[in-house]
Amino acid sequence: MAPFRREKSGPRTTFPPPRGASARGRGGHRGGLRGSSATRLASKNAFHTSRIQELGDDPPASSDNTSDAGDPESGPSEDLSQEDSSDSDSAPEKPYNVLLQTLNPRLPDGEPRNKRRKVDFVATPKPTQKSPFEPFEPFEGLDAVEHAGEVESLSEEDSVDSPDIVSTLQKHDFFSRHFAEPDENEILQQIRAVEKNHWKVEKISARSPWSLTLRRPLVPRKVEDDSHATLPEVRDMKLKPKLEDFATRLLSNADETSNQLAASMLSYHDVLFSARSLENADTLRKLISLHILNHINRTHDRVLKNKAKMLKSGDDEDLELRDQGFTRPKILVLLPTRQSCVKMVDAIVSASEPQQQGNRKRFQDSYANVEEEFSADKPEDFKDLFGGNDDDMFRLGLRITRKTVKFFSQFYDSDIIFASSLGLRMAIGTDTGKKADHDFLSSIEIVVMDQSEALIMQNWEHVDYIFEHLNLQPKEAHGCDFSRVRSWYLDGQAKYLRQTILFSAFNFPTLNRLYTQHMLNVAGKIKIAKAYDGAIAEMALPVKQTFSRFDFMDPASEPDDRFNYFITAILPPLIKTSPQNVGTHQGILIFMPLYADFVRVRNHLAASSTTQNVSFGSISEYTPAKDVARARSHFLTGRHSMLLYTERAHHFRRYHLKRIAKVIFYGLPENPLFYSEIVGGCLGSNVSDPSRDHRHASVRCLFSKLDLLKLERIVGTKRYLSLLSERGDTFDFV
């Protein structure tokens, strides 16, 4: 059979802007294409997806690692000629031959073989014709030589002659229990339970203000599993010496929440952690680095050990070793900006302590070398997210071996893929396009999404699209040895063993939907949340804050019911006082969470006969800077009595608006910090000014039962249920 090959694709497929948004996601890009080139977006290299050469072909030529041709960021190309010079200077020998020559040096006649090793490798393999489907090997060329010593150390520690090398699983060997040697009958029962949406829900006791909820497939269990709550000793984690030292330093001083997170992640549970903050961000990155590196090391060790078994067994047809997926990439990390990618990569590199870093300078130049000075009034979370290179269009392959870390490796040669939602969506392409390729996502075993609260402010449709294309059957072979592919990959059930880890500053409906629809891990999934005191409790502001609840008959009609309630109950009193506020310090700010609602209200104010005497301005995420300056100036001087302002515009710019006497929240903001900044900052600065009359200052918030997550963050965990269930529809806080 001839090898699978894909023809070179044509021009890049573009996407129409979703729901009025640009292709750059919700709100576009703050500072243009900083840290990236325009030519990278203009065209994308063709995919060379065949890793196997025709019989008799010469090996690909090496190229200098500084060459920009075939930029891996332009797509998941498999062209090995773009590899770094440090990985491509090896002699054109086949990987198996290189490994065998390393493991079996020729000995002088009569000299006894070294008895240190327990495995007696065959010196000369039986010559066979190279199959077009040569087994996919994680270590090729120089990597095989580099890992040869590791094979020897593995064979000394665990003899491949031992019949129970992996049959006796230790209690805390989570990798073997979940991936290497799972109970297939138990896995099948759990998959059937997940397919029927049968989960056992358990509330785990936790110290206030934390709450932990565990969901596991509802199946009979031989032994009660408490791995989600018990963090094993570092010496029982089967870590490499460098990782063991790193884990000891990290976990020795960890708090209870960090230990709970570590136990859940290392035991391969799905995790939704909705209490990410600036204070714990660094710890979360280190925990992820520990888990990712341990998973990669264990995967590599398993492949090397099984390769040694195959060499030992010779032509034993009964030997079945399944230790791989369809393709090499095992980890996917989704991040909002290039600067956040730099922080995550630095944490992983620091934990792995490699001797060499290929293309490190190129990575620094492309991702880290952009500095921006912010004004003093910008909040810390804004500086953390948008400091440095805030480009939201990127994708990066990282290849990890025992001694080296290589940046910008091709996707099919990478262990970890870092990407923004937009960057990876562009790499996948459209389902109808000839250039569509999602095979590099077919064998992802761990997905990490950090700073989810920032991704919701871009374009969440890209995130949904990516998760829909995870762990699908590949369209091409990509040099895969199907005899070594794990059974659940062949059966299309890899999504039930994939681990998904989500970090966010707060929970929101689309994140919950992701938790319900795409987190199907048979090991179970745990949700870790924190109780809220409420944003209103954190502000000492002598202003009445009124929350008005409106009812709806159907969730699909909720936007219409909200609009009708606004134009009938909220807007008429504002229209009466609006002409009196022109030229005064009594400006009205209307905060709009969604762009669609912003357009609807703006058109109503511009076209309705009842609002013809209302002078208003508008600022959205798509408003040009020149129009923003004009709207702010007119609102400050009193020429505009009203100002419409969207949540995403505030997220990307954090304007400190002045001359505000009333704030109307058309809908509650997702981020509770925005409520504090608008009410406590913008309105508070006007109220605290003794030269201005603040007797009429007030806040009015519209909400429905669909806003319960937002409402909890604003009024607090102890209060929000009463606002949703009590008979009245108006609630005042002073």
N, C-alpha and C positions, 0 to 999 in steps of 0.2 A: 504493500500500500504506500502510495506516495505521501510525503509529509503534508500536513495542513499548511497552507500559505494564504496570506491575505494580500489582496491587491492594494497597491497604494491608493489612498483616498484622494478625493478631489478637494475643492475649496472648502474652507471651514464653514460649518453650519452655524447660523446665528439663531437666536431665540427672540421672539417678540417680547416686549416688556410685559410682565405679568401684572394684570389689574392696574394699569396706569403707571406702573413703576418702570424704571429704566432697567437695562440688563445688568447693571451693577448692583442690583438688589435694592432693598428699601432704603431710600435716602441717598443712593449713589455713594460716591467716594468723597471724603471730606477734602482731600488735598490734591486731587488728580492722581496720576500714575507715578507716585513717588516710589522710588526703589525698584521700578520695573520699566521696561522699554516698550514703546508703542509698537515696535515691530513684532514683539512677541504676541500681541493680540491680533495683529493683522493677518498672520498666517500661522498654521500649525503643521508640524512635520507629519508625514505619512507614517502610519503604524507599520513597523516591520515585525510582525508577531511571531515569525518562525525562529525558534532558537536552534533548530537543527539544520545543518548544512547538507547539501547533496553529497553523495558518496564521492570521494575524490576531491572535494573542494578544499581549497587552502583555508586556513584559519583567518579570521578577520584581522586586518592590520591595526596596529596601535595608533592612537592619536593623542596629541598633547591634551592635558586636562584643562588647559586654558582656552581651548577652542570653543567657540560659541555655536558652531554648527550642530544642528540636532539638539537644541536645548531641551533637556528632559522636562522642563516646566511646560513646554508646549504640548505635551501629551505623553501617554504611557508607551513610548516607543521602546522597542526591544533591540535596537541597533547597538550591538556590543562594541562597535567601533568608537562609540562616544565614551567609553569607559575611561576612567582616570589612568594616567600613565603608571601610577603605582600599582595598578591591578592588571595592566595589560602588557607588561614587559616580560612576561614569562615565556618560556620556549613553547612552540606550538605542539605540545604533547596533550594527549587526551587526559581528562581528569582522573580516570581510573588508573591509568599507567603511572601518572605522577604520584598518586597516593600509594600504589603498590611499591614503587621504587623507593619511596621514603620509608615505608614500614619494613621493607625487606632488603636491606643492603646485602650485597654479595659478600660471602664469607670465603676466606682461603680454604683450599682443600684440607680436610682433616680437622679443621678448627670447629669446636663444638658451638652450637647456637646458644646465645645468651638466654639463661633461664629466668631472667627477671620477669618476663612476661608470661602470662598464663595461656595466652592464645598463640597458637602456632599458625601464622598466616601462610597461605600458599604463595610461594615465591613467584610462580609463573601461571597466570590464568590461562584457561583454555581459549585459544584464539577463535573468535567468532566474528561473523560479519556484523558490522555496525547497523543496527536497526534504525529506520527513520524515526522511530519513537524512542530515542535514547532516554533513559530515566532522568527526570529532573533532579538535579543534585543541588543542594543549597550551597556547596562549596566547590568552586571550580578554579582551575589554574593555580595561581599562587595561593588561593585560599585553601586548597587541598593540602599543600605543603605546610601552610601555617597551622592547620588544625591536625596535622599528623601526630604531633606530640600529645594532643588532647585525646586522640583515639587510644594511644598507648596508655595514658593515665586512666582512661575509662576502663580499659580492659583489665588493668591491674586491680582496680577497685571492685569491679563487678565482672567476673569471668563470664564470657558468653557461653561457656560450656555448662554453666549452672542451669539446671532446668527451671529453677524458680527465681530467675533474675528479676522478673517483674510480677510474678504471680502473688507474692506476699507484699501487699501494699501497706505502707505505714499509714497511720491514722491521719497524719498531716501532709501526706503526699498528694496534694490537691490536683496537681498537674496529671499524675498518673490516673487518679480516680475519674477525672473529668475528660481528659483527652487521650492519654496513652493506652490505658487498659480499663475502660469502663465496662460495667456489666451491661451487655447489649440487650438482654431481656428487660432489665430495669429501665434502660434508656428508652426502649420501645414503648413500654407502658407509660412512661412520663410524657413522651411525645404525643401519644394518643390523648392523654388528659389535657395537655396544652391545646391541642387542636380543637377539643371540645370546650375549651375555656373553663376547665374545672381546676380551680385553684383553692388551696387551703390558706386562709388568711389568719395570720397570727400577729397580735400586738406584743411587741417586745418591751419589757420594762426598761426604762431609761431615766436618767437623772433629768429633772426639770432644767431648762425648758424644751428638751429634746423629745421627739416622738419617733419611734421606729416601727415600721410595718413590713412584715415579711410575707411574701406569697410564694407558695411552692406547689408543684403539681399534686393534685389530690389522688395519690396512689398509696397502697399499703407499703410500709417501709420495714425492712428487716431490722435496721438499727436506727434509732433516732439520731438525726444529724444536727449537731450544734456548732458546726464549723463557722457559721455566720457570726457567732458571738464569742468564739474562743480564738484568741490570737496565739498561735503556737510559739514556742521558744525559737529564737533565731537559729539555733543549732539544728532544729528539726525541719527547717524549711528547704534543705538541700540547695543552698545557694553556693555560688562560686565564692572563693575567698575574698575577693574585692567587694562583691555584693554583700557578703556576710558582714564585713566591717561597716559598710555603708548602712545596712539595715540595723545593726547594733546601735550606731550613733543616732539614727533617725527615730527608732522606736523606744529607746531607753528613756527619753524625756517626753514622749508623746502623751497627750491628754487622753481622756476616755473616748472622746469622739473620734480622734485620729486612730486609736486602737480598734474601734468598731469598724471604721472605714477600711483599715488594713485587713482585718479579719474577713470582711465581706469580699473585698477585691481578690485577696490571695486564694480564697476558696471558690473563686470563679462564679460568684453570684452577680447578677445584674444589680447595678446601684444607681439610684437617683438621689443625689445629694443637693438639696435646695437651700443651702445656707453658706454658699461660698462668699468670702469677703476678702478684703485686702489683707486682713490679718492672717488668714489661714491659706491664702493662695499659694505661697511658697511651699508649705507643708503638703498640700494636695499634689503639686507638681512632683515633689520628691517621692511621694507614695506611688504615684503613677509610674515614675521612672523605675522604681524598684520592681514593680509588678511586670512592667513591659520587658525589662532586661531579663528578669528571671524566666519569663515565658519563652523568650527567644533563645536563651541559653539551654533551657530544658529541651526545646524542640530540636536544636542543633545536636545536642548530645544524643538524643534518641535516634536521630538519623545516622550519626556516626557509629553508634553501637550496633544498629541493625545492619549497617554496611559491613561491619566486621563479621557479623553473623553470616551474612551472605557469602563473604569470601571464605569463611571457615567451612560452610556447608557445601561449596562447590556447585554441583548441578542438582541439588536436592529440590525436586519439583514440589514436594509437600510443604516446604518452608514458605509461610505466608507472613510477611512483615508489612503492616500498613501503618505508616508513620507520617504521611504527607497529605497535602491538599493538591488541588489542581495547579496552583501557581505559588510562587515564593512569598509574596506579601502577606503578612499575618496580622499586622497592626495598622489601624487607621485612626488618625488623630485629627479631629476637626476643630479649627480655631478661627477667631474672627479677623485677626490682622497679622501682618508679618512680624510685628514686634512681639505679639503673643507667641508666635512660632519660635522666635529667638529664645524666649524665656523657657519654653518647654524643651527645646533642643539642648540648651545649655544645661538644664537639669539632668537630662539623660546622659549627655557626654560626661558631666561631672561624676555621675554615679558609675559609669562604665570605666572611666580612667584609661582610655586607649593610648597606645604608644604613638600612633599616627592618626592624623585627621586629613583625609583627602579632600581637596577643594574647600578648605575652611575659609581661606581668604575670599574666595568668590562668594561664599555664603555671607560673610560679614559685609561685603560690599553691597550685595543685593538685598539683604534683609535688615541689617542693623545700622547702617551708616546714614541715618536720617535723624536729625535732631530738630526739635521745635520748642520754642520758649512759649509758655502759657502765661497769661495774665494771672495776677494773684487771686482774682475772684473765682477762678475755675476750681471745682471740687476735686478731691483726690482721686475718686474713681474715674473721672474724666481724664486726668493726667495719666493714670495707669493704663487705660484702654487706648488712648490716642497718642501717647508719648512715643517718640521714635517713629518708625515706619508704620503708618496706619493703612497701608494698601491692603484692600480686602480681596485681591485677586492673586492667588498664589497656589502652588502645589510643589511639593518637594519629596524626593525619594531619599531614604537613608538606609545604607547598608552597613550592618554591624557584623564584624568577625571578632575573633578572640583578642586581637591586638589592634585592630584598626576600625575607624568609623569613616565611611565615605559619604560625602554629601553629593546631591544631584545625581544619584544613581538612577538608571532607568527603572520605571515602575516594576517591571517584571524581574528585575534583579535586586529589588529592595526588600528589606525586612519591615520597614515602617514607612508609611505614607502620611505626610503632613499636608493639610490642604485647608483652604477656606471653602465654604459651601459653594460659592460662585466658581472658584478655580477648579474644583473637582467636577462640578456640573459641566463646565466647558470641556474638560478632558473626556468625560463620558460621551458627550454628544447627545443627539436626539435618537429616540428609538426608531424613527423612520429614516434617519440619515444613513448613508453608506459608510460613514466614518465612525459610527457609534461603536464604542468598545468599553465594556464593563467587565471583561474577563479578569482583569487584575484585582477585582474585588471579590472574586469567586471563593477565595480561601481565607478571607479575613476572619480571624478568631477573636480579636478584641477590638472594640470600637470605643474610643474616648472622645467625648465632646466637652470641651472646657468653655467657660464663659457663655453659656447658652443664652443668657439674658441679652448679650450683645448680638448674637445671631438672629434673635427674633426681630431686632431692629434693622436687619438687612433684608433678606428675602427667605422666609421659612420654606417656601416651595422648593428651593434647592435642597434643603435638608431632607424633606420628604422624598424627593426624587432619588437622592443618594441611598437612603435606607431601603427604598423599593428595589434597588439594583444590587444590594449586598447578597452574597452567597447564592447567586443564580448559577445555573449550569453554564459553563463556558461554551462559546461558539467554536473555538478552535482548541487543538490539543496543547499547543505551546510546549512541546517536548515533554509532556507528562508521561510518567510510567504508571499506568492505571493499576498495575498489580500492587503498587505500594500506596495507593490512595485510600484513605480511611472510608469505611463503608457508608457513613452518613453523608459524606460528600457525594458519593455515587448515587445514593438514594434521594438526593435533593433535600436533605434534612439538616444541613449545616447550620441554618439559622437557629435551630433549637439548641445548639451547643455554643453558639457565639455569645461572648460576654459583652455587654454594653454598659458603659460607665458614663453618666451624665452629671456634670457639675454646673450649677446655676446659682445666682444670688437669690433667686426666688422661683417659685413654681408658677406655671401659667398653663392655660388650657391646651395649647398645641404641644407643649412638653408632656403633659399628662397623656395626650393621645399617642405620642411616641412611646411612652411607657406602656400603654395598653396594647398597641398594635404591633410593635416591633421588638419589644423586649420579651422574648419567648424562651428564655434560657431554662432548660430542665432542672438546673441546679437551684432555681428560684430567683426572685428579685426582691430587693429590699429598698424601701423608701425612707430616707432620713430627712426629717423636717424639724423646724424650730418654731416655737410659739412666738408671737409678735406682741409687743406692748402697744404698738400702733403709732403711726407717724404723728397723729394729733397729740399724743401724750408727750412727745419729745419737743413740742413747741410751746413756749410760754408766751402766747399771743392773745391779747385781750380783744379777740374778734369772734363774733358768732359764726360757727360753721354748721351749716344746715345740710342734711342728707335727705334727699327726696327719692322715694322708691316708686317706680311705675311698674304696672303689671303688663303681661303680654299673654296672648292665647297660645302662640306657637313660637318655638325658638327661631324658626325661619323668618317670622314677622317682627322679631325684636328690634331690628334697626328702624323699621317703619314706625313702630310704637314709640320708640325713643324720640324720633324726629317730631312726631305729632305732639308728644308731651312737651317737647321743648318749645315749639312754636305757639302752643296754646297756653301753657302754664308759666313758662320762664321768660319768653321773649317779650310779650306785651308790656310788662312793667318796665323792662329795660328800654323799650322804645319810647315810653312816655318821658323817662328821665334823660334820655340820650341827648336831645337838643340842649338841655340845660347844662350838660357837662362839657359842651364844646368850649375850649379855651380855659377850662378849669383843671384842677388836679384830681378829677373824679373819673379817670379812665376805667373801662370795663374790659377785662381780659377773658376771652372764651377759649378754654383749653380743649383741643380735639384729639382724642387718642388715635383715631383712624383717618387716613387720608380720604377715603370714600365719604365719610361723614363731613369732613372739612369741605369738600367740593359741594356737597348737597346744601349745607348751611350757607356757604358763600354765595351760591347761586340764588338761594332764597332771599338773602339780604340785598342782592343786587337787582333782583327782578320783581319782588313782591311790592304791591302798591302800599302795603302797610309799613314798609321800611324805607320808603323813598326819602325820608328826612334824616335817615341814619347815615352818618359818615363813619366808615370803617376801613381798616386795613387788614392785610392777611400775610402771614408768614408760614410757609410749609417747607418741607425738606427739598422741594424742587424750585423754590423761589430764588431767582438770581440774587447775587450779593448786592447789586445796585438797588434792586427793588426792596430788599430787606432793609437796607440803610434808610431808604425813603420812608418805608412804613414805620420804622422805629422813630424816626425824626418827627413825622406827623403825629404819631401817638404821644410823643413826649411833649410837643408844643401845644397839643390840644386840638389840632385840626381834625384828628380822628378820635371819636369818642369810644369806639370799639376796636379791638384787635383780635383776630382769629389766629390761633397759634397751635401747631400740631406737636404731638409728643415726639415724633422722630426728629423734627427740627430742633427741639430742645435737647434730644439725645446727642445729636451731632455737633451742636453749636453752644449750648448752655448759655444763651443770652440772659443777661441780668436786666430785665425790663423795669422801667420806672414809670411813675405816675399811675399806679394801679390802686384803685379804691375798692373794686369788686372783682372777684374771680368766680367764673362760672365753669365748672367742670362738666362738659357735655358727657363725658364718661370718665371714670376713674383711671388714672395712669397705671400701667403695668408696674413700673418701677416706683416704689414708695418714696425713694429719694426725690423724685420729681415733684411729688406733692409737697414735701418739706421745702424744696428750693423755690417753688412758685408761691406758696402761702407764707412760709416763714422767711424766705429771702426777698422776693420781689414785693409782695404785699407788706411784709413786715418792715422793710426799709421805709416805705411810705408812711406806715402807721407810727413808726418811731420818730418821725420828723416832727418836732414841735411846731413848726411853722405851718403845718397842713392840718386841715380838719379831717379827722378820721372817725367821726361819729357814725358815718354811713358805710364804713368799711365792713365787708361781709364776704362769706364764701358759701357757694351753693353747689352741691354735687348731685348729679343724677346717677342712679344705679338701679339694677334689676337683680333678680336671683341668679342670673348668669355671671354676675360680677363678684361672686362670693370670695374668690381667691384674692382679688384686688381689695375688696372691702376688708378682709381680715388684716391685710398689711397696713391699711390706713387707720382703722378704728381699734384694732387689736383683736387677739384671739378670743378674749373673754366677752367682747361686745358684739361681734359681727353677726352671730346667730340670732340675737334678739332683734337686730335691725331687719333681718330677713323674715322673721316669723311673727312679730307682733302685728296687731291689727292696724295700728296707725301707719301712715306712709311718709311722715315727716319727723325727723329727729334732729334736735339742736344740741350742739356741743359748744360750750363757752369756756 
